[in-house]
């Protein structure tokens, strides 16, 4: 989220908003409470710093992908990232949100996303059942263009 950065910058206004796309549990901490926790617990502080570094690295990769890669590459990279993120042992995972939202995240039209998924299915690289995706041939997926 943006919350950690906003709290560390100690700004009076929160300049971002969010909407949950799946069932979510939220916790609310005041800035003062959060800062006390960070000051009193160096492990928490370093964990936060590490998480912010990971997110920064992910955003840099996203910017590179969105600006330098074509739509097919973006969809393939997204599928591989989801597979790695979920640590799936059987090469299956569930798309975390609706296809329209994924397409928007990848800066492509929903129809383009669907066409690329259809090509991957036709090439027998993946299967799809609703939001459930199974990677049949990871090597071919990684090489798909």
C-alpha positions, 0 to 999 in steps of 0.5 A: 500500500501507499500507507507506509510511505505516507506515514513515514513522510508524516503528511496530514493528508492521505493522497491515495485511495483504494477499493478491495476487489476481493474479501479483505480484512483491514487494520487501522493504526494511527500514525503516532502508534505506527511510529512508536512501533517502528522506534521501539522495534528495529526488526519491524523497522528493517522488515518494513524497509525490506518490504518497501525495497521489494515493492520499489523493485516490483514497480521498476520492473512493471514500468519497464515491462509496460513501457518496453514490452508488447501485450503478449509479453506482458500477459505471459510475464503476469501469468509467470509472476502469479505462478511464482507469487503463489508458490504453486507446486502443481503449476495451477493458480487462480487469477486474483481479480477479474480479467478486466482489472488484470487487463487494466493493470497491464495497460491493454484492452480486455479483448486483447487480454482474452485473445492472448489467453485464447492463443495460449489455450489453443497452443496447449500452453495453458488451460483455463476454467473460469479464473483457474489457470493451469500452466501445461508447458512452462518453458513454451510459456516463457518463450511465447511471443 
